[in-house]
Structure formats: structure tokens, C-alpha cells
Amino acid sequence: MTIDWVYMRFCKGLYAVLFVVFGFGCAAAAHAQAGVYIGYQATQLRGITCFEPAPLQCSSTGGRVNPAGWQAGAYYDFRNVGPMRLGVDFRGGVMHSNKSATSSAGGGDSTVLNNALLGVRGSFHTPISWLNPYVQVSAGYARSNATLPFGESQTPPLQPRLEDNYIMYEGFAGLSIPIFSMIDLRPIEVGIGNMNRVGNSGAPVDGPSSVGVLSIGASVVFHLPSSR
């Protein structure tokens, strides 16, 4: 059983859960709020070791690299707790960068970050009826080559990039603005968290086992009419 097989099965499970959650929300429309969303997210990974000897520099400097890409997810709000509507959120993302914080090399997928996160969220109604903030805490699985150097030889054939497995956790805060009866806009969502490596990729050299995470994104939400 390979890591690729496990990751593929995990992603298939994510999509299945998204479908079930949204379907259940449709069946319980009178009592709950449910929706799905898709958007774009930029993530900064911090605290990475550059392996280039002086005076060379890595293509992404400062121990930081900024993969970006698409994210999608679903939420299900089911209970009022004071002024807050409590719910769950399940999301996944696929991000990449053409720069590396470990090497001077660059090009497509020099850094990749894939994740799947399950979280608890709370949304709030405000005196401004069209402005609905929310907060969320999520944790789950991530996979990335951000801390791994390229192969020692950069002459063809290049060494394949390996990827590490991580436990990832992140807190989010954002705003939701209704634009149609079944569509909301999330103009901004910010997040802060961390990734902790699990095991190793088998590479002879690797960077730090803990990587800081900052993110910013925006998305479009499609929800049930009863969720307003």
C-alpha cells in the first residue's frame, strides 16, 4: 500500500463526504443550513531551510514560499449557541508555486501543497443584515514537498521530487455577503496555523518538521434558500 494510493483514497473520501453532507442538508432544509463553496487561496509556508550554499540563494527567499490554487468545501450549520450558529466544515485544496524555498531551481510544481481539513465553524448575524462574519478551527492531512531539496544533480535526468505527509491545523476568519437568494460571496478569508510532519519521505536530506502557515482567499458559496 503506497502513500499515493492512500492519498487518492483520502481525496475520493473527501468528495464523497462533501456530496453526503450537502445531500443531507437538502433533506433537512427546514432545520439546518448547508452549502458548498469553491474559491482561490494563497498560502505562505514559513520557516523553511534553504540548502543552497552561499552566495547562491533559493528561488523563494527568506525561508518562505507562497503556493496558491483552488480550494473547495462544504459546510453544515445545525445548532444555535447564543448569537452564534454552530456547524461543521469540510474542505480540500490543491496549491502550487514555481519557486522553491530549498533550492535555486524553479519551474512548475517546484512547491506543491495539497490538504483536506475538517473543522468546527461559528457564523454570526450582525446589525448589518448583509454582513455575516464567521470563524473556524480546522485540522487534517496535508502533503507537500516544501521542505525537501531537489536532487543533488540538476543535470538530466532530474531526481523526482518527494513529498512529506503532515498533520495540519489552521484557524480561519472571514466574511460572507449575500448576493442572490442561493449565492453568497466570501470576499476575504484569512487563516493562520501550522503543519507538523509525520514520518519522512525517505529523502536523505529534509528540512524542519514544523512549518508555519498563513493564508488568504476568497470564494463563492452556493447554499440552500433556507440558509438565510
C-alpha positions as CSV (number, residue, x, y, z in Angstrom):
1,M,0.0,0.0,0.0
2,T,1.7,3.2,-1.2
3,I,1.3,6.8,0.1
4,D,-0.1,7.7,-3.4
5,W,-2.8,5.1,-3.0
6,V,-3.7,6.3,0.5
7,Y,-3.8,9.9,-0.7
8,M,-6.0,9.0,-3.7
9,R,-8.4,7.1,-1.5
10,F,-8.5,10.0,1.0
11,C,-9.4,12.5,-1.7
12,K,-12.1,10.3,-3.0
13,G,-13.5,10.1,0.5
14,L,-13.4,13.9,0.8
15,Y,-15.5,14.3,-2.3
16,A,-18.0,11.6,-1.1
17,V,-18.4,13.3,2.3
18,L,-19.0,16.7,0.6
19,F,-21.7,15.1,-1.5
20,V,-23.3,13.4,1.5
21,V,-23.2,16.5,3.7
22,F,-24.8,18.7,1.0
23,G,-27.4,16.0,0.3
24,F,-28.3,15.7,3.9
25,G,-28.5,19.4,4.2
26,C,-31.1,19.4,1.3
27,A,-33.2,16.8,3.1
28,A,-33.1,18.9,6.4
29,A,-33.5,22.3,4.8
30,A,-36.2,23.4,7.3
31,H,-34.0,22.9,10.3
32,A,-30.4,23.4,9.2
33,Q,-28.2,25.5,6.9
34,A,-26.0,23.8,4.3
35,G,-23.9,24.9,1.4
36,V,-20.9,24.2,-0.8
37,Y,-18.2,26.7,-2.0
38,I,-15.3,27.0,-4.4
39,G,-12.6,29.6,-4.4
40,Y,-9.0,30.6,-4.7
41,Q,-6.4,30.6,-1.9
42,A,-2.8,31.8,-1.5
43,T,-0.9,30.2,1.3
44,Q,2.5,31.2,2.7
45,L,4.7,28.4,4.2
46,R,7.2,29.7,6.7
47,G,10.4,28.6,8.5
48,I,11.8,26.5,5.6
49,T,15.6,25.8,5.4
50,C,17.4,26.9,2.2
51,F,20.0,24.3,1.2
52,E,21.9,26.4,-1.3
53,P,25.5,27.2,-0.3
54,A,26.5,30.9,-0.1
55,P,26.4,33.1,-2.1
56,L,23.6,31.3,-4.0
57,Q,20.0,31.9,-3.0
58,C,16.9,29.9,-3.2
59,S,14.4,31.0,-5.8
60,S,12.0,31.8,-2.9
61,T,13.9,33.7,-0.2
62,G,13.5,34.3,3.5
63,G,12.6,30.7,4.3
64,R,9.1,31.3,2.8
65,V,7.3,30.1,-0.2
66,N,3.8,31.0,-1.5
67,P,1.8,28.2,-3.2
68,A,-1.6,29.2,-4.5
69,G,-4.5,27.4,-6.1
70,W,-8.1,26.2,-5.8
71,Q,-10.0,25.1,-2.7
72,A,-13.5,23.6,-2.4
73,G,-15.6,22.5,0.5
74,A,-19.0,22.1,2.2
75,Y,-20.5,23.3,5.5
76,Y,-23.4,22.2,7.6
77,D,-24.7,24.5,10.3
78,F,-27.0,22.7,12.7
79,R,-27.4,24.5,16.1
80,N,-27.8,28.0,17.6
81,V,-25.5,28.7,20.5
82,G,-26.3,32.2,21.8
83,P,-25.6,34.7,18.9
84,M,-23.6,32.0,17.0
85,R,-24.8,29.4,14.5
86,L,-22.6,26.3,15.1
87,G,-21.6,24.0,12.3
88,V,-19.0,21.8,10.7
89,D,-16.9,22.4,7.6
90,F,-15.0,20.0,5.3
91,R,-12.6,21.4,2.7
92,G,-9.7,20.4,0.4
93,G,-7.2,22.4,-1.5
94,V,-4.6,22.0,-4.3
95,M,-1.9,24.7,-4.4
96,H,1.5,25.1,-6.1
97,S,4.3,27.5,-6.8
98,N,7.0,27.7,-9.5
99,K,9.6,28.8,-6.8
100,S,11.3,26.8,-4.1
101,A,12.5,27.8,-0.6
102,T,15.0,25.0,-0.5
103,S,16.7,25.3,-3.9
104,S,17.6,27.9,-6.6
105,A,15.8,25.7,-9.1
106,G,12.3,26.7,-10.3
107,G,9.5,25.7,-12.6
108,G,6.1,24.2,-12.5
109,D,5.2,22.5,-9.2
110,S,8.6,23.4,-7.6
111,T,6.4,23.6,-4.4
112,V,3.1,21.8,-4.0
113,L,0.6,21.7,-1.1
114,N,-2.5,19.5,-1.0
115,N,-4.7,19.3,2.0
116,A,-8.0,18.1,3.4
117,L,-9.3,19.6,6.6
118,L,-12.3,19.0,8.9
119,G,-13.4,21.8,11.2
120,V,-15.9,23.4,13.5
121,R,-17.3,26.8,12.5
122,G,-19.4,29.5,14.0
123,S,-21.2,32.1,12.0
124,F,-22.8,35.3,13.3
125,H,-25.6,37.7,12.2
126,T,-24.8,41.4,12.7
127,P,-26.9,44.6,12.8
128,I,-25.8,45.0,9.2
129,S,-28.0,42.3,7.6
130,W,-25.8,41.8,4.5
131,L,-22.6,41.2,6.5
132,N,-22.2,37.8,8.1
133,P,-18.7,37.0,9.7
134,Y,-17.6,33.6,10.7
135,V,-14.7,31.9,12.5
136,Q,-13.5,28.3,12.1
137,V,-10.9,25.9,13.5
138,S,-9.9,23.0,11.2
139,A,-7.4,20.1,11.3
140,G,-6.5,17.3,9.0
141,Y,-4.0,16.0,6.5
142,A,-1.6,17.8,4.2
143,R,1.1,16.7,1.7
144,S,3.9,18.9,0.5
145,N,7.4,19.0,-0.9
146,A,8.1,22.5,0.5
147,T,10.9,21.4,2.9
148,L,12.6,18.9,0.6
149,P,15.5,19.9,-1.7
150,F,15.8,18.9,-5.3
151,G,18.1,16.0,-6.2
152,E,21.8,16.7,-5.8
153,S,22.3,16.5,-9.5
154,Q,20.5,19.1,-11.6
155,T,21.6,17.6,-14.9
156,P,19.1,15.3,-16.7
157,P,17.6,13.1,-15.6
158,L,16.4,15.2,-12.6
159,Q,15.7,13.4,-9.4
160,P,12.0,13.1,-8.7
161,R,10.5,15.4,-6.1
162,L,9.4,13.6,-3.0
163,E,6.6,14.8,-0.7
164,D,6.2,14.7,3.1
165,N,3.0,14.0,5.0
166,Y,1.8,16.4,7.6
167,I,-0.9,16.9,10.3
168,M,-2.2,20.4,9.5
169,Y,-4.3,22.7,11.7
170,E,-5.5,26.2,10.9
171,G,-7.8,28.8,12.3
172,F,-9.9,30.9,9.8
173,A,-11.9,34.1,9.9
174,G,-13.9,35.6,7.1
175,L,-17.0,37.4,5.9
176,S,-20.0,36.2,3.9
177,I,-22.1,38.6,1.8
178,P,-25.4,37.5,0.2
179,I,-25.6,38.5,-3.5
180,F,-28.5,36.2,-4.6
181,S,-31.1,34.1,-2.8
182,M,-28.8,31.0,-3.1
183,I,-25.4,32.5,-3.6
184,D,-23.0,34.3,-1.2
185,L,-19.7,35.9,-1.8
186,R,-16.8,35.5,0.6
187,P,-14.6,38.4,-0.4
188,I,-11.9,37.5,2.1
189,E,-10.9,34.7,4.4
190,V,-7.7,34.7,6.4
191,G,-6.0,31.8,8.2
192,I,-3.1,31.1,10.5
193,G,-1.8,27.7,11.6
194,N,0.9,25.1,11.3
195,M,1.9,21.8,9.7
196,N,3.8,19.0,11.6
197,R,5.5,16.3,9.6
198,V,4.5,12.7,10.1
199,G,7.3,10.2,9.4
200,N,9.6,11.1,6.5
201,S,9.5,10.8,2.7
202,G,12.7,8.7,2.5
203,A,14.7,11.6,1.3
204,P,18.4,11.7,2.5
205,V,18.0,15.4,3.4
206,D,14.9,17.2,4.7
207,G,14.1,20.5,6.3
208,P,12.2,21.4,9.6
209,S,9.5,19.1,10.8
210,S,7.2,22.1,11.7
211,V,6.1,24.7,9.1
212,G,4.1,27.8,9.8
213,V,1.1,28.5,7.7
214,L,-0.6,31.8,6.7
215,S,-3.4,32.0,4.1
216,I,-5.7,34.4,2.4
217,G,-8.5,33.6,0.0
218,A,-11.9,34.3,-1.5
219,S,-14.7,32.1,-2.7
220,V,-18.3,31.8,-3.9
221,V,-20.8,29.9,-1.8
222,F,-23.9,28.1,-3.1
223,H,-26.4,27.4,-0.3
224,L,-29.9,26.3,0.3
225,P,-32.6,29.0,0.2
226,S,-33.4,28.3,3.9
227,S,-29.9,29.2,5.0
228,R,-30.7,32.9,5.1
